[in-house]
Amino acid sequence: MHLTEQDILKRVRQIEIKTRGLSDAIFAGKYHSAFRGRGMSFAEVREYRMGDDVRDIDWNVTARSERTHVKVFEEERELTMMLIVDVSPSRMFGSKEFTKKNVITEVAATLAFSAVKNNDKVGCILFSDRVEKFIPPKKGRAHVMMIIRELVGFEPQGTSTNISEALRYLVGVNKKRATCFLLSDFINSEGDMERLDDALKIASSKHDIMAIKVYDQRDRELPNVGIVEVQDAETGRREWLDTSSRAVRRYWSEAFDKRDTAMHLLMQQNRVDEAVVATGEDYVVELIKMFKQR
């Protein structure tokens, strides 16, 4: 469905009201405590004191002053957050009040406003089977509002999902270590799994990556409603299913679980923390749980 300019502005405003409140009340402190201390920056030079690490000795200053001096470092308070957001066609599905796109957008907005409250930069990569758009990291509410506007109104060119391409782009465009949230339903192109493992290894060694999976109950379970026609949102393939058959419903659930398990193992192997959020459920609980584990 094509959104008008008025539709987009209305939805952006609704998202801002809801997610800024959540961010202010819940996430600001947890966000900062979960991701602080990711880097150290040089602060000053002072004379050596008993117990100082000899590796911090500044030999140039020591030689000039003929007294031993050490470099003093302080925790870097400024972080860069990158939102890596799946905008492929499968995000448009939802059997509840909200689609997967709605939930992904709200989660991304909540995280972005948390970063703004901590005076951090926020950037965004929108991807499908290709990188659709890159928004460079900047500070400020106006910048976050622009990102939300893109999440609401963006119409992708790609028709499937290639997560590895987005991760490779992240590594190429972000040289400084960043806190990255990968938001997707993780219905990835079948041929991309091996490439995804390689891309995750590289990206997680350079950045702090967390995966947030958004799924719908009907991705996992078929209702018993007789014979229905279903369509794959990304391939366009149509098929008739007899949902009154237990075997059909079991096959559907097992296919979801198999894909889900394979993706979970991939994330574990590459030290990527995960949160799993269902449409129609409270995503706040899952995000807080992920933050507390860090």
N, C-alpha and C positions, 0 to 999 in steps of 0.2 A: 504494500500500500504506500503510495507516494504521500509524504507529509507536506502540507503547505507551510509557508513561512510562519504563519500565525500558530499552527499546531506545534511547530518546533519550539517557538518562544514560550508558549504556554507550558510545554512539557519540561523545558529547561528550568523554568521558574519553579515548578512543582518539585523537581529533583533538588534544586538548591535549598528550598525551604526544609525538605525532609532530611537531606544528608548533612547539611551544615549543623543542624541540631544534633544529629547523632555524633558527628565528628567532635563537636564542642563538648558534649556531655560524656562521651565514652572513650573515644579513640586517642585524643591528643596525648594524654599521659602514657597510655599503653603503647602507642606508636613510637613515642620518643624512647621509652625504656627498652623496647624491643630492638631498636636499631641504632642506639647510641654507641659510640666507641668504635665505629667502623673504620676510623682513620685517625692519624695523629699529625699535627702540624707543628712546625718550629715556632717557639714563643720567644726565647731569650737565651743569653749565655750568662752563667754565673760561676763563681769560684767553686771548685770541687769540695764536697763535704763527705765525711766518713759515711760509707754505705752507698754512695753513688755508683752507678754502673760504669765501669771503665770504658765500655763501648760507646758511651756518650761524650767522651772527652773531645773537645774541640782543639785539635793539635795546632792549628794556625794561631788562635788566640793565646793558647798556652805558651807558644814559642815567643810571641811578641811581648807578652806581659811577664814572662818568666814565672808565672804562677799557673797551676793547673786549673783549667776551666772546663765546664761541661755544658753541653746543649740541653736546654729544657724544652720539653714538648708538651703540648696540651691537646686534649681531645678535640677533634674536628666536630663542631656542632652542626655545620651545614651539610645536609645530605642532598642527593639528587634521587628523586623517585621517577622510575619509568613505568608507565602503564602499557603493557603489551596486550592489546585487545583484539579478540577474534570477532571479525565482522562478516563472517561467511554466512550463507543463507540458512544454515541449520539453527542459528541463534533466534530466528523468527518464530520458532515453535513454542507453544505453551498451552497446556490443557487447563491451567488454573487462571486466576485473574491476570497474572503477569506472564509475559514471554521470557525466554532466557535472555533476550536482549535487554528487557526492562531491568532484570536483576543485575546483569553485568554492568549496566550503566550506573545503577544506584551504588553498587559496591565500588566501582571506579571513582565515582564522585565523592563518596565518603572518605576513601583513602587519600584522594587529592586534597580535600579540605583539611585533613589531618596534617598533611605535609605543609600546606600553607600556614597553618597555625604555628608550626615549628619553624617558619621562615625558610623552608626548603624549596628547591626547584622541582617542578613537575614537568615531565615530558610524556609523549604518547606515541606508540606505534600501532597503527591499525593494519590488520592483516587478514587475508583470506588464503587463497593459494599463492598469493604474492604479497609483498608489502604495498598496501594501498595508500598509506599516508604517514608521514613522519612529522610530528610536532616537536620542535626542539625544546629542551627544558628551560623554563623561566619561572620566576616567582610571581606571586600575587593572585588575588581573587579573580581579576579580569581574565587572566590567562586560563585559570581553571574553568571559568564559565565558557570560554571559547572551546576548551576540550570537551566539555559536556555537550555543547551545541553540536560538535562533530559526532559524538557518540549517538546522539538522538537522530540526527538528520542524514548521516553519511550513507550513501548508496554504493556498495562495492562493485567493482568490475569482475572480480573473481567469482567462481561458482563452487569452489571446494575449499579445503583447509590444508595448509602446509605450515605447521608450527616451526619446523626447522628453518625455514626461510626467514621467518621473523626473528629467530634467535641469532642467526648468522648476521642479519642486518644490525641487530642490537650491538653485537661485538664490534662490528665495523664502525658504527656511528658514535658509540659511547666509549671513549678511551679511559675516562675516570670511572672508578668503581661506583656503582649505583645500586640502590634498593629497587628491585624489579618485581612487579606483580604480573603474572601471566594469567589472563582471564579468558576462559574458553569453556565450551562443552566437551572439548577434547575428542570430538568425533573427527579424527585425523585421517587424511588420505592413507589408504592401506600401504602404499609404496613408500611412505615417508618415515616409517618406524625406525629403520636402521639409521637413516640420516638424522633423525631426531635424537637418537642416543648420542651420536657424535657431536651434534650441535649443543646438546645439554651439557656434555662434559666440558666443552670449551667455554660456554657462557657462564656456567656455575663456578668455574675457576676464576673468572674475572669479575663477576657480579654476584650480589646477594639476591637469589631468585626464589620466589614463592609462587606456587601454582594455586589458583582458585578455580575449581571446577564447578560449573553451574549446569545442572541437569533438570529434566522434567520427569515426573513420575512415569509418564507414558514412554519415555526412553527406555525404562527398565521393565515396566509391566503393561501388558495389553489387557484392556477390560473385556469381559465376556459379553459382546454385543452382536454376535453373529458374523456374517460375511461383510467385510468392509474393504474398500480400496485405499491403499496407503501409497504415498509417494515420497521418495528420497529427495529431500530439499536440495541436495548438492549435486546429485547425478541426474535428477529428473525421472529416474526409473519408477514405474508404477507397478503395483502388484496387488492381487486380490488375496486377502487372508481370511481364513475361517477362525475367528477368534473364539468360537464356542469349543474348539478343539483344545484339550489340555496340552497335547503334544506341541501344537503351534505356539501356545502361550509360554510353555516351558522353553522351547527353542529360542523365542524372542528374549526371555530373561537371561538364558545362559549365554547368548551372544553378547548382551550388554555386560554381564559379569566378566566374561573372558576379556573383552576390550578394556574394561575398567581395571582388572587385575594387572594386565600387561602394562598399562599406563602408570599404575601405582608403583609397580616394581621399578619401572624406568626412572621415576622420580626419586625413589629411595636410593637407588644405585648412584644417582648423581647429587645426593644430599640436598634435594629440593623439598622444602616444607610444603604441605598441602592443606587446603581447606575445601570441603565439599558442601555445596549449597544447592538445595532443591528449590525450584520455583514454588511459591506458596508457603515457604517456611521462612523463619527468621534468620537472615544471614548474619546478623550481629553476633549471635551466639557462636557461630562457627569461626568468625574472624577473631573474636576475643580468645577463643580456644587456641587458635594458631599462634597468636601473639604471646600467650602465656607459655607456650612450649619453647619459646626461643630463649 
